[in-house]
Amino acid sequence: MPTTKYRVNLSVSPDLKKALQKLAKRDRTSVASKTLDLVRTALEIEEDAILLKLAKERETKKSAYVPHDDAWV
């Protein structure tokens, strides 16, 4: 049966396999679901790091102050 999801095959070390199995069991989910959850979390962390770097580059003494209410309109 075709799927719209992109599939990724991973080869993991025995230690990583064991860790994934323990985490999945703890959370009462499948290893695949737990792995997907961890990948999502890792991508969020990467995104946060990139946005922090961008914010630091933009933050200078000459930067214009934008009031909070104006920034979220």
C-alpha positions in Angstrom: 0.0 0.0 0.0 1.5 3.4 -1.0 2.1 6.0 1.6 2.6 9.8 1.4 5.2 9.6 4.2 8.9 9.7 3.4 10.6 6.7 4.8 14.1 6.7 6.2 16.0 3.5 7.0 18.5 3.7 9.8 21.2 1.3 10.9 21.9 1.9 14.6 24.4 0.5 17.1 23.2 -2.2 19.6 23.5 0.4 22.4 21.3 2.9 20.5 18.8 0.1 19.7 18.6 -0.8 23.4 18.1 2.8 24.4 15.3 3.3 21.8 13.6 0.1 23.0 13.7 1.2 26.6 12.4 4.7 25.9 9.6 3.3 23.7 8.6 0.8 26.4 8.7 3.5 29.1 6.4 5.7 27.0 4.2 2.7 25.8 4.8 3.4 22.2 6.5 1.8 19.3 10.3 2.2 18.6 9.5 3.9 15.3 7.1 6.4 17.0 9.7 7.1 19.7 12.4 7.6 17.1 10.3 10.0 15.1 9.5 11.9 18.3 13.2 12.2 19.1 14.0 13.3 15.6 11.3 16.0 15.8 12.8 17.2 19.1 16.3 17.3 17.6 15.1 19.4 14.7 13.4 21.9 17.1 16.7 22.2 19.0 18.6 22.8 15.7 16.0 25.4 14.7 16.4 27.2 18.1 20.1 27.3 17.6 19.9 28.8 14.2 17.3 31.4 15.3 19.5 32.3 18.3 22.5 32.8 16.0 20.4 35.0 13.8 19.1 37.0 16.7 22.7 37.6 18.0 23.8 38.8 14.6 21.0 41.3 14.5 21.5 42.5 18.0 23.7 45.6 17.9 23.8 48.9 19.7 22.4 50.5 16.5 19.4 48.1 16.4 16.0 49.9 16.5 13.8 49.2 19.5 10.5 47.7 18.5 7.8 47.6 21.3 6.4 44.1 22.0 2.9 45.0 20.9 4.2 46.3 17.5 6.3 43.2 17.0 3.3 40.8 17.2 0.8 42.7 15.1 
